[in-house]
Amino acid sequence: MRTLRGVALTCLFAVVARPSTGEQYSISHQFRVRAEAHAHGAPGSIQQGSTAADATALGNERSACGAGEQRESSARSSARTQLDSSAETAVSFSLASTAYANGGHRVWCSSCSFGSCIGRNGEDSEGSANSVAEADIVLSFSPEARSVPYVVQLSTAVTDGGATLGLRARDHDEQTVFESTGSGGSFRLEGRPGRIVRISAFSRAAASDRGGCCSQGRDGSLAVTVSIRRASLGSVGETRRLIGKDTTGFPMVGAVLRNGEMHCSGTVITPRVVLTAAHCVFGYEVSDLTFRLGSNIHIQAEQWRAVSVDVPSEPGGPKYDDFTLADDIALIRLDRDVQVSPARLHAGTPPLGDLEGRRTPLTFVGFGFTLADGEKTGSGVKRQTDLAITRSEPRRFFYAGAGNTCQGDSGGPAFVPSRGRLLLVGVTSAGDRDCLEYGVDTRVDAYAGWIRARLNTIAGKTPAGRIGRR
């Protein structure tokens, strides 16, 4: 595996050098600023550039009868961009925009007598200002780039006094990959040869006032760090695989394939819905995903096509983060019913804390690698292993022991026996790089409400799921 090196940082209007041997992608950037100010009776001021722009305007509300008969409108604006730092895998920059305006009052007279106005009349006048600071970042994968997953992280620091702030990432076909109003976030990218992704950021401010009594101001700043890294084994974006013994049991557990290749595991929870991990579906084309039952994906068997996926994205509720793997749970809706008995979901009984305290073994099932003489082999065969919870948190739990989960088993279930039946308590999510120390599962009981709500939205297409009582 080659190491990513030599990210070039240059302006978009310059030629970006083709990455040399061993380089996988390059980052280029362009900054733009524009500032405008307008006041009554004065020429508008418009300034633009790449790093700084300032505009000021002072109104001309003069009276023919002398001073003191008018108030002047005024406006000023500024926009700034700054490249804070750049490295092989990241670029950091700041954007700032301000706009201030104050209206005025214009007076005219029918005639003047010794400097005094006769037949006086007047009207309010307006001042206005606006500014924008913009940055475009282009992430270009070389023709020799490997088709492997990457994680792009957008970190922001926002000062907003009324300005409009935004971030947007678009693919080469203008499809939106990521969009935010200045809050940052992360998204997953497949590093395909020749792929180009554009990330745009902006800070805009506008102000206007009429009447001269009250100035109006708008200001905002947006500090952005764009970083990219290859998704590391056993962490973000990589699937987990199980090291255990072969099994022909657990008929509701199947393999999630991508373009016909082993990708993840999943569990049937209604005749047409599969529960899996969010990072198994996030950022992938739904049309590339299929689901297959059985104990060996290398044996020809019936498979089902994915027609839609659901990932937590609720305002104020669970929201999947592809960088931290928070809320790593998802649903796949299939094109037709699966003829197996769905798994029953754990919804709080028995309490997970009791399972942890008693060191009750959970049974993990998946289709990933096993170890033979220290080498990973045998992907695509259903296996199981028993491990105990070592620590539980509100939305996930940790486990450890011989036969741990490892790369590729993402989305697979963890079962616990209860009253003569199996309850699905966890969805495999992550773990340590070498698959020797620990694993992490998303807690199913923490998302019982979300799962029920999502199943209700596709009622009529998918029969209602069975969720264990609390």
C-alpha positions as CSV (number, residue, x, y, z in Angstrom):
1,M,0.0,0.0,0.0
2,R,1.5,3.3,-1.0
3,T,1.6,6.3,1.4
4,L,-0.3,9.4,0.4
5,R,2.2,12.2,-0.1
6,G,2.8,15.6,-1.7
7,V,-0.5,17.4,-1.7
8,A,0.0,20.5,-3.9
9,L,-1.6,23.8,-2.7
10,T,-2.0,26.4,-5.5
11,C,-4.6,28.7,-6.9
12,L,-7.4,27.4,-9.2
13,F,-6.4,29.7,-12.0
14,A,-2.9,28.2,-12.0
15,V,-2.1,24.9,-13.5
16,V,-2.2,22.1,-10.8
17,A,0.7,19.8,-11.4
18,R,-0.2,16.2,-12.0
19,P,0.7,14.2,-9.0
20,S,3.9,12.2,-9.4
21,T,4.3,8.6,-8.7
22,G,3.0,7.7,-5.2
23,E,0.7,10.8,-4.9
24,Q,-3.0,10.2,-4.8
25,Y,-4.7,13.6,-4.8
26,S,-4.0,17.3,-4.8
27,I,-5.7,20.3,-3.1
28,S,-6.0,23.7,-4.8
29,H,-7.7,26.9,-3.6
30,Q,-9.0,30.2,-4.8
31,F,-10.2,33.2,-2.8
32,R,-12.5,36.1,-3.9
33,V,-13.7,39.2,-2.1
34,R,-16.1,42.0,-3.1
35,A,-17.3,45.0,-1.2
36,E,-19.9,47.6,-2.2
37,A,-21.1,50.8,-0.5
38,H,-23.9,53.2,-1.8
39,A,-25.1,56.5,-0.4
40,H,-27.5,59.2,-1.7
41,G,-26.3,61.3,-4.5
42,A,-22.8,59.8,-4.5
43,P,-21.1,57.4,-6.9
44,G,-21.3,53.8,-5.7
45,S,-18.0,52.3,-4.5
46,I,-17.3,48.8,-5.6
47,Q,-14.0,47.0,-4.7
48,Q,-13.0,43.4,-5.4
49,G,-9.9,41.3,-5.2
50,S,-8.6,38.0,-3.9
51,T,-7.7,38.8,-0.2
52,A,-9.0,42.2,0.8
53,A,-11.6,44.7,-0.3
54,D,-12.9,47.9,1.3
55,A,-15.7,50.3,0.1
56,T,-16.9,53.6,1.6
57,A,-19.6,56.0,0.4
58,L,-20.7,59.4,1.8
59,G,-24.0,60.8,0.7
60,N,-24.6,64.3,-0.9
61,E,-27.9,65.5,0.7
62,R,-26.9,69.2,0.4
63,S,-29.4,71.9,0.8
64,A,-29.3,75.1,-1.3
65,C,-30.0,77.1,1.9
66,G,-26.9,76.2,3.8
67,A,-25.7,73.8,6.4
68,G,-27.8,72.3,9.1
69,E,-30.7,71.5,6.8
70,Q,-29.7,67.9,6.1
71,R,-28.2,64.7,7.4
72,E,-25.8,62.8,5.2
73,S,-26.2,59.1,4.5
74,S,-23.2,56.8,4.7
75,A,-22.1,53.3,4.1
76,R,-19.0,51.1,4.4
77,S,-18.1,47.5,3.9
78,S,-15.1,45.2,4.0
79,A,-14.3,41.6,3.0
80,R,-11.2,39.5,4.0
81,T,-9.8,36.1,3.2
82,Q,-6.7,34.6,4.7
83,L,-4.9,31.3,4.2
84,D,-4.0,30.2,7.7
85,S,-2.0,27.1,7.1
86,S,-1.6,24.3,4.6
87,A,-0.3,20.7,4.8
88,E,-0.2,17.6,2.8
89,T,-3.7,16.5,3.9
90,A,-5.3,19.8,5.0
91,V,-5.9,23.4,4.3
92,S,-7.1,26.1,6.8
93,F,-8.4,29.5,5.9
94,S,-10.5,32.3,7.3
95,L,-13.3,34.5,5.7
96,A,-14.8,37.7,7.1
97,S,-17.3,40.2,5.9
98,T,-18.8,43.3,7.4
99,A,-21.4,45.9,6.3
100,Y,-22.6,49.1,8.0
101,A,-25.1,51.7,6.7
102,N,-26.7,54.9,8.0
103,G,-29.6,56.7,6.2
104,G,-29.9,60.4,5.8
105,H,-32.4,63.2,5.2
106,R,-32.5,65.5,2.2
107,V,-34.1,69.0,2.4
108,W,-35.2,71.3,-0.5
109,C,-36.7,74.7,-0.4
110,S,-39.1,76.7,-2.7
111,S,-36.8,79.7,-2.1
112,C,-34.1,81.0,0.3
113,S,-34.2,84.2,2.3
114,F,-30.9,85.3,4.0
115,G,-29.9,81.6,4.2
116,S,-33.3,80.4,5.5
117,C,-35.5,78.0,3.8
118,I,-38.9,79.1,2.6
119,G,-41.4,76.5,1.5
120,R,-39.3,73.8,3.2
121,N,-39.8,70.1,2.3
122,G,-37.7,67.0,2.6
123,E,-37.3,63.2,2.3
124,D,-35.4,60.5,3.9
125,S,-32.4,59.0,2.0
126,E,-30.8,55.6,2.1
127,G,-27.4,54.1,2.7
128,S,-26.6,50.5,1.8
129,A,-23.6,48.2,1.9
130,N,-22.8,44.6,1.2
131,S,-19.7,42.4,1.1
132,V,-18.8,38.8,0.4
133,A,-15.7,36.7,1.0
134,E,-15.6,33.4,-0.8
135,A,-13.3,30.4,-1.0
136,D,-13.2,27.5,-3.4
137,I,-11.3,24.3,-2.6
138,V,-10.9,21.7,-5.2
139,L,-9.9,18.1,-4.3
140,S,-8.6,16.3,-7.3
141,F,-7.8,12.6,-7.3
142,S,-5.1,11.5,-9.7
143,P,-5.7,9.1,-12.6
144,E,-3.5,6.6,-10.6
145,A,-5.5,7.0,-7.4
146,R,-6.7,3.9,-5.7
147,S,-10.4,3.2,-5.2
148,V,-10.4,3.4,-1.4
149,P,-12.6,5.4,1.0
150,Y,-11.5,8.8,2.4
151,V,-13.0,11.0,5.1
152,V,-13.2,14.8,4.5
153,Q,-13.6,16.8,7.7
154,L,-14.8,20.5,7.7
155,S,-14.1,22.2,11.0
156,T,-15.5,25.7,11.5
157,A,-15.3,28.6,14.0
158,V,-18.2,31.0,13.4
159,T,-18.7,34.6,14.6
160,D,-22.1,35.7,13.2
161,G,-23.6,39.1,13.9
162,G,-26.2,38.7,11.1
163,A,-24.1,37.7,8.2
164,T,-24.9,34.7,6.0
165,L,-22.5,31.8,6.2
166,G,-22.3,28.6,4.3
167,L,-20.4,25.5,3.1
168,R,-21.1,23.2,0.2
169,A,-19.3,20.3,-1.4
170,R,-20.2,19.2,-4.9
171,D,-19.2,16.4,-7.1
172,H,-18.0,16.9,-10.7
173,D,-21.6,16.5,-11.9
174,E,-22.7,19.3,-9.6
175,Q,-24.4,16.8,-7.2
176,T,-24.3,18.1,-3.6
177,V,-22.2,15.8,-1.4
178,F,-22.4,18.0,1.7
179,E,-24.1,21.2,2.6
180,S,-24.1,23.3,5.8
181,T,-24.8,26.8,7.1
182,G,-21.4,27.2,8.7
183,S,-21.5,24.4,11.2
184,G,-19.0,22.1,9.6
185,G,-19.2,18.3,9.6
186,S,-17.7,15.4,7.7
187,F,-18.5,13.2,4.8
188,R,-17.2,10.1,3.2
189,L,-15.7,10.0,-0.3
190,E,-14.7,7.1,-2.5
191,G,-11.2,8.0,-3.9
192,R,-11.8,7.1,-7.5
193,P,-9.3,7.8,-10.3
194,G,-9.8,11.2,-11.7
195,R,-12.6,12.2,-9.3
196,I,-13.0,15.9,-8.5
197,V,-14.9,17.4,-5.6
198,R,-15.4,21.2,-5.1
199,I,-15.9,22.6,-1.6
200,S,-17.2,26.2,-1.5
201,A,-17.4,28.4,1.6
202,F,-18.7,32.0,1.9
203,S,-19.4,34.8,4.4
204,R,-21.8,37.5,3.2
205,A,-23.0,40.6,5.0
206,A,-25.5,43.2,3.9
207,A,-27.0,46.3,5.6
208,S,-29.3,49.2,4.6
209,D,-30.9,52.1,6.5
210,R,-33.2,54.9,5.6
211,G,-33.9,58.0,7.6
212,G,-30.7,58.9,9.2
213,C,-31.7,58.1,12.7
214,C,-30.4,54.6,13.2
215,S,-27.3,52.9,11.8
216,Q,-27.5,49.3,10.8
217,G,-24.6,46.8,10.9
218,R,-23.9,43.3,9.8
219,D,-20.8,41.3,10.4
220,G,-19.7,37.7,10.3
221,S,-16.6,35.6,10.1
222,L,-16.0,32.0,9.2
223,A,-12.8,30.1,9.9
224,V,-12.7,26.8,8.0
225,T,-10.3,23.9,8.1
226,V,-10.6,21.3,5.3
227,S,-8.8,18.1,5.9
228,I,-8.8,14.8,4.1
229,R,-7.5,11.4,5.2
230,R,-7.7,7.9,4.1
231,A,-10.2,6.0,6.3
232,S,-8.0,3.9,8.5
233,L,-8.5,0.2,9.2
234,G,-10.8,-0.5,12.1
235,S,-12.1,3.1,12.3
236,V,-14.1,5.5,10.3
237,G,-15.4,4.4,6.9
238,E,-13.9,0.9,7.1
239,T,-16.0,-2.2,7.5
240,R,-15.4,-4.6,10.4
241,R,-15.0,-8.4,9.9
242,L,-15.6,-11.2,12.4
243,I,-12.9,-13.6,13.6
244,G,-14.9,-16.7,14.8
245,K,-16.3,-20.1,13.9
246,D,-18.4,-20.9,10.8
247,T,-22.1,-21.2,11.2
248,T,-25.2,-22.1,9.2
249,G,-27.5,-20.6,11.8
250,F,-29.1,-17.2,12.3
251,P,-31.0,-17.3,9.0
252,M,-32.1,-13.7,9.3
253,V,-28.5,-12.5,9.1
254,G,-27.2,-11.8,5.6
255,A,-24.4,-10.1,3.6
256,V,-24.6,-6.6,2.2
257,L,-22.8,-6.7,-1.2
258,R,-21.5,-3.7,-3.1
259,N,-21.2,-4.2,-6.9
260,G,-21.4,-7.9,-6.2
261,E,-18.5,-7.9,-3.7
262,M,-18.5,-8.5,0.0
263,H,-19.1,-5.2,1.8
264,C,-21.0,-5.5,5.1
265,S,-23.5,-7.6,7.1
266,G,-27.1,-6.9,8.1
267,T,-30.1,-8.4,9.8
268,V,-33.7,-8.7,8.5
269,I,-36.0,-6.9,11.0
270,T,-39.1,-6.9,8.8
271,P,-39.8,-8.9,5.6
272,R,-38.5,-6.0,3.6
273,V,-36.1,-4.0,5.8
274,V,-32.5,-4.8,6.9
275,L,-30.8,-3.2,9.9
276,T,-27.1,-2.4,9.3
277,A,-24.5,0.3,10.1
278,A,-24.7,3.8,8.7
279,H,-21.2,3.8,7.4
280,C,-22.1,0.7,5.3
281,V,-24.5,2.8,3.2
282,F,-23.5,6.5,3.7
283,G,-21.9,8.0,0.6
284,Y,-22.6,4.9,-1.5
285,E,-24.9,4.6,-4.5
286,V,-28.0,2.7,-3.4
287,S,-28.2,1.0,-6.8
288,D,-24.8,-0.6,-6.1
289,L,-26.1,-2.4,-2.9
290,T,-27.7,-5.9,-2.7
291,F,-28.5,-8.2,0.1
292,R,-28.0,-12.0,0.2
293,L,-28.9,-14.7,2.7
294,G,-27.3,-18.0,3.3
295,S,-24.0,-19.0,4.9
296,N,-21.6,-18.4,2.0
297,I,-21.8,-15.6,-0.5
298,H,-19.6,-17.5,-3.0
299,I,-22.4,-20.0,-3.5
300,Q,-25.0,-18.7,-5.9
301,A,-28.2,-17.8,-4.1
302,E,-31.1,-15.4,-4.4
303,Q,-30.4,-11.8,-3.6
304,W,-32.4,-8.7,-3.1
305,R,-31.8,-5.2,-4.5
306,A,-31.7,-2.2,-2.2
307,V,-34.2,0.5,-3.2
308,S,-33.6,3.1,-0.4
309,V,-31.6,3.6,2.8
310,D,-32.3,5.5,6.0
311,V,-29.5,7.1,8.1
312,P,-30.2,9.2,11.3
313,S,-30.4,12.8,10.3
314,E,-33.0,14.3,12.7
315,P,-32.7,18.0,13.7
316,G,-32.1,18.0,17.4
317,G,-32.0,14.2,17.4
318,P,-29.7,11.4,16.3
319,K,-27.6,12.4,13.3
320,Y,-24.9,10.1,11.8
321,D,-21.4,11.5,11.8
322,D,-19.1,9.7,9.3
323,F,-16.0,11.1,11.1
324,T,-16.8,10.0,14.7
325,L,-19.2,7.2,13.8
326,A,-21.8,8.7,16.2
327,D,-25.3,7.2,15.6
328,D,-23.9,4.5,13.3
329,I,-27.1,2.7,12.5
330,A,-29.1,2.5,9.2
331,L,-32.0,0.8,7.5
332,I,-32.0,-0.7,4.0
333,R,-35.3,-1.2,2.2
334,L,-35.4,-4.1,-0.2
335,D,-37.2,-4.5,-3.5
336,R,-39.3,-7.5,-2.3
337,D,-40.0,-9.6,0.8
338,V,-37.5,-11.9,2.4
339,Q,-38.9,-15.3,3.4
340,V,-37.3,-15.6,6.8
341,S,-38.5,-14.8,10.3
342,P,-37.3,-11.3,11.2
343,A,-35.0,-10.7,14.2
344,R,-36.6,-9.2,17.4
345,L,-35.1,-5.9,18.5
346,H,-33.9,-5.3,22.1
347,A,-35.8,-2.2,23.5
348,G,-34.4,-2.2,27.1
349,T,-35.3,-5.5,28.6
350,P,-33.2,-7.0,30.0
351,P,-31.3,-3.8,30.8
352,L,-27.9,-3.6,29.1
353,G,-26.3,-2.6,32.4
354,D,-27.4,-6.0,33.8
355,L,-25.8,-7.8,30.9
356,E,-22.6,-5.9,31.5
357,G,-22.6,-6.5,35.2
358,R,-23.2,-10.2,34.8
359,R,-20.7,-10.5,31.9
360,T,-23.4,-12.2,29.9
361,P,-21.9,-13.3,26.5
362,L,-23.4,-11.8,23.4
363,T,-23.3,-13.7,20.1
364,F,-21.8,-11.7,17.2
365,V,-22.5,-12.8,13.6
366,G,-20.9,-11.6,10.4
367,F,-19.5,-12.5,7.0
368,G,-15.9,-11.3,7.3
369,F,-12.4,-12.6,7.5
370,T,-11.1,-15.1,10.0
371,L,-7.4,-15.6,10.9
372,A,-5.2,-18.4,9.7
373,D,-1.5,-18.3,10.6
374,G,-1.9,-14.6,11.3
375,E,-3.3,-13.9,7.9
376,K,-6.9,-12.7,7.3
377,T,-8.7,-15.0,5.0
378,G,-12.2,-16.5,4.2
379,S,-14.2,-13.4,3.6
380,G,-17.9,-14.0,2.7
381,V,-18.5,-16.9,5.0
382,K,-21.0,-16.5,7.9
383,R,-19.3,-16.8,11.3
384,Q,-20.2,-16.3,15.0
385,T,-18.3,-15.5,18.2
386,D,-19.3,-14.9,21.8
387,L,-18.0,-11.8,23.6
388,A,-19.0,-9.9,26.8
389,I,-19.7,-6.2,27.2
390,T,-16.8,-4.4,29.0
391,R,-18.4,-0.9,29.1
392,S,-21.7,0.6,28.0
393,E,-22.6,4.1,27.1
394,P,-26.0,5.7,26.3
395,R,-25.7,5.0,22.5
396,R,-23.1,2.3,22.2
397,F,-21.2,-0.4,24.0
398,F,-17.7,-1.9,24.0
399,Y,-16.7,-5.6,24.2
400,A,-13.5,-7.6,24.1
401,G,-12.2,-11.2,24.2
402,A,-10.8,-14.0,22.0
403,G,-12.3,-14.1,18.5
404,N,-13.0,-10.3,18.4
405,T,-14.7,-8.6,15.4
406,C,-12.3,-7.3,12.8
407,Q,-12.3,-5.4,9.4
408,G,-15.5,-6.1,7.4
409,D,-18.2,-7.2,9.8
410,S,-19.9,-3.8,10.0
411,G,-23.6,-3.8,10.3
412,G,-23.7,-7.4,11.7
413,P,-25.8,-8.2,14.8
414,A,-25.0,-8.9,18.4
415,F,-27.7,-11.2,20.0
416,V,-28.5,-12.0,23.6
417,P,-30.8,-14.9,24.6
418,S,-33.9,-13.9,26.6
419,R,-36.9,-16.0,27.6
420,G,-36.1,-18.6,24.9
421,R,-35.6,-16.2,22.1
422,L,-32.8,-14.0,20.6
423,L,-32.9,-10.3,21.0
424,L,-30.8,-8.1,18.7
425,V,-28.9,-5.7,21.1
426,G,-26.2,-4.2,18.9
427,V,-24.9,-3.4,15.4
428,T,-21.2,-3.8,14.8
429,S,-19.6,-0.4,14.2
430,A,-15.8,-0.1,15.0
431,G,-12.8,-1.2,17.0
432,D,-9.1,-1.1,17.3
433,R,-6.9,-1.3,14.1
434,D,-5.5,-4.7,14.8
435,C,-8.7,-6.4,16.0
436,L,-7.1,-7.5,19.2
437,E,-8.1,-5.1,21.9
438,Y,-11.8,-4.2,21.6
439,G,-14.9,-3.7,19.4
440,V,-17.7,-1.2,19.4
441,D,-21.4,-1.7,18.7
442,T,-24.3,0.7,18.3
443,R,-27.0,0.0,20.9
444,V,-30.3,-1.0,19.3
445,D,-32.4,0.0,22.3
446,A,-31.2,3.6,22.1
447,Y,-32.7,3.8,18.6
448,A,-36.0,1.9,19.1
449,G,-38.0,5.1,18.6
450,W,-36.1,6.1,15.5
451,I,-36.4,2.6,14.0
452,R,-40.2,2.5,14.7
453,A,-40.7,6.0,13.2
454,R,-38.8,5.1,10.0
455,L,-40.7,1.9,9.6
456,N,-44.0,3.8,10.0
457,T,-43.0,6.2,7.2
458,I,-42.8,3.2,4.8
459,A,-45.9,1.5,6.2
460,G,-47.8,-0.1,3.4
461,K,-44.6,-0.9,1.6
462,T,-43.1,-2.7,4.5
463,P,-45.0,-4.6,7.2
464,A,-44.5,-3.2,10.7
465,G,-41.5,-4.5,12.6
466,R,-41.5,-6.3,15.9
467,I,-39.8,-4.4,18.7
468,G,-39.3,-6.0,22.1
469,R,-41.1,-4.4,25.0
470,R,-39.3,-2.1,27.4
